[in-house]
Amino acid sequence: MKSVYSNKKFIVSILFFAWVTLAFGQASYSKIISLAPSVTQSLYYLDAQDKLVGCTSYCTAAKNDHKPVVASAVKANIEKIVSLKPDLVIASGLTSPKDLELLRKMGIKVEVFASPRSFQEICDQFILLGKWVGAEHRAKKTVSESQQKIQQIARRISRLNKPKMFFQIGANPLFTVIPNTFMNDYMTLLGAENIAKGLTQGAVTREFVVAKNPDYIFIVTMGIVGDEEMKTWKRYTNLKAVRDNHVYIIDSEIACQPTPITFVQTIETMNKLMTGD
């Protein structure tokens, strides 16, 4: 009877484990390919880079760590990915859907992290990634610390009037941050008004910016193009941002990287430039 009871208990345990796996997915992955630079950076923040077996040509930290490059920003090398035998491929919304479908057909698990629309979505994705690599506690701790830092900054700037801001992320055509994107949260959390708040697409003209007359202009670095944009805006001497010397360049490797840590770094940089704090 004891043997029968033990067998039943064993079967129940197996069934429970199977249910948990189906309901919540695999607890931890050990061979991950990242097709999104922000995911790659997040793995390093989670101290899980040992689980990374492939990355894109834009994943700076991983390339410096000599991780195999298996994709550009949009095109994946399917043959190379398959040869690395990953148990999970994490892609961005830029990755070719055809490539992802082909990987799935070859039996490889693929997850897609869409571009987050807010700081909260950045945090949610970071915690989910933490679960996948067995670092959920570390992920939650990082998120909590990031949220606290942002709250501290928000309390310090509450005394300011609501300044108008233009956040430029492209030059040809001129492109701006729009609502429902995580980069828009940089402005709202700093108590600023996005001059593109009524737009659904990011392409604008210089005339649009001049008409809105922002108090601050932030330009994401674009190499020489970024420096040229700074010079171009400074010719518009009637702009309030230019008169007050409030035209700044922000590092794209930080500002365009949706992780809790880089989000806070960007907020802190912008706040310091705006207030001197």
Secondary structure, DSSP 8 states (H G I E B T S, - for coil): -HHHHHHHHHHHHHHHHHHHHHHH--SB-SSEEE-SHHHHHHHHHTT-GGGEEEEETT-HHHHHTT--EEE-SS-B-HHHHHHT--SEEEEETTS-HHHHHHHHHTT--EEEE---SSHHHHHHHHHHHHHHBT-HHHHHHHHHHHHHHHHHHHHHHTTS---EEEEEEEETTEEE--SSSTTHHHHHHTT-EETTTT-SS-B--HHHHHHH--SEEEEE--THHHHHHHHHHTT-TTSHHHHTT-EEEE-HHHHT--SHHHHHHHHHHHHHHHH--
